[in-house]
Structures are given as structure tokens and as C-alpha cells.
């Protein structure tokens, strides 16, 4: 179920950092932090996930949302579940999903922003 942008908004902050390590080296990563709001107020908990718009997912990109609504995305390579995650997101275009925490009666279904977001420069 999609929700209108007025109901949920994510504020993103981007800056470049480098990523490395794991069985398959991670590409350069961009720092992505933000604030999840519902009806203009920060949410309390949940999870944010970035899903590539094109191609297959080579990485898991997600973050737990804090009790103040803030998050910092991390990336882990697939299919190795033992690869440690690194702070940041590879450049690309992503669908953004927010899943409310367990026990949140407002929605058990992930909420997807209506428009994808672009992370990093020279994506194309």
C-alpha cells in the first residue's frame, strides 16, 4: 500500500565516504542520514530500506529508525550474510520503504515513497 508523501516524509542528508571489505568489495559509499516523519512529527522506531530501481539487488541497504525518527543507512553485500555492513549507500536510484515498528497499529504494511531518490553524483 502506498501512502501519499504528505503522510510520511524522509529527509535525506548526503555526503561521500569510502567503503571497503567483505567477500565482494563494496563500491564507493555515500553517507545517507535522515528523519522519518508521519503527519509532520518524527516517528518512533521502524526500519528504512532502499531498494534499487534498476537491476538486481547486490546489496542490502537499510537502517533501524531511532526513537527520535532518525536513521543512518548501512550497506551489506549479498549473498554473504556474514559480510559486515558499512555505513553508506552505493550511488544509484532507489525506491524508499519505511516499515513501522511491531505494534504500530497505523500500518503493518511497508510504506513506499511515491518517487525514487537518487544517491550520489553521476548516476546514469
N, C-alpha and C positions, 0 to 999 in steps of 0.2 A: 504494500500500500504506500503510495507516495503522498507526502504531506506538502502543502504549499510552503514556500520559502519564508513567509511571514510567521509561520508557526515555529519553525526551527531555523536557526541560523548558525553557521560556523564561521568564526573569524580566524583567518589563517595568517601566520607570520612566516616569511621565508627568508632563509639565509643559507649560504653554501657551506657545507662541511665535507670532509672526505670520509669514505667508508672503505673498509678492507676486512679480510679474514674470511674464514669458513671454507667449506669444501669447494664452492664455486664463488670466486671473488665477487663481492658486491660492487656495482658501479658507483660512480660519484654520487653522494647523497646530499640532498637539500634539507636543511632543518625546517620542519613544519610543526608549529605550535598553534594552538587556537583555544577558543572558548565556545562551548556549545550552549545556546540559549533556546528556551521554549517560552513563547509568549513574552519575549523581552527580558526574561530572567534566566540566570545560569541554572543549568540542570544539576542534579546531584547524582553523579555516577553514570554508568553505562559504558559503551565502547564505541569508538570511531574506527572505521575501516575504509581504506582507499583501495578501489578495485580498478585495474587498468581497463580503459575503454576499448583499446585495440590489442590484439594478440593474446597469447595465453599468459596467465599469471606465473611468473618465475619467482615471485617473492610474496611473502605475507606482509602486509603493511597495515599496522593497527596500533591502537593505544587505548588503555583504560582511561576513562574520564574521571577526574577527581571530584571530590565533594563540592568544589568551587566551580565546576564546569570546565576546567582547563584540561588540556591534553598535549602530549608531545609524541608524535608518531615515531615508530621504530620499524625497521625492515629486517626480515629474516629470509634467507634463501630457501627455495624448495628444490627437491623434495626432502632434503636433510633436516629432520626435526631437531637434531642435536646442534645445528649451527646456531651460534649465539646471535641475537638480534643486535642491530646497530642503530643508533639514533639517526633519523633522517629518512628521506624518500628519494628514489631514483627519479630523474626528470621524466615527465610524461603527462598524459591526460588521464584523469581518474574520475570514476563515479565515487561519490562520498556517501557512506551509510552511517547512520547512528542507530545503535541498538540500546534502548533504555535498560536500566538495571532490572534484575529479577525483582519482582514485587511491585514494579511500577505499573499501576492499573491503567495508565493512559494509553499504553501501546505495548503489545508483546511482539509486534512485527517491526523489523528494522525500517527506519525512515530514510529515504534516499533523497538527496537534494535534486531538484529538477534539472540543473545544469552541471556538467562536469567541470572540474577545476584543472588548471594547468600548473604543474610544479616545475620550476627550473626554466632556464632560458633555452632558446634554440631548439624547441621541441617541434618535430615536424615530420 
